[in-house]
């Protein structure tokens, strides 16, 4: 049973690292959307009025 313990820890560590990377990407995406929301709104409004 002790031979599986290091493998389980490595698997858990890998999942934690992926979760942290995913959280960082989500935070960066939300921040980018907040900063670019005005420009995106302007572009979509222009397209909407053109139709």
Secondary structure, 3 states (H helix, E strand, C coil): CHHHHHHHHHHHHHHHHHHHHHHHHHHHHHHHHHHHHHHHHHHHHHHHHHC
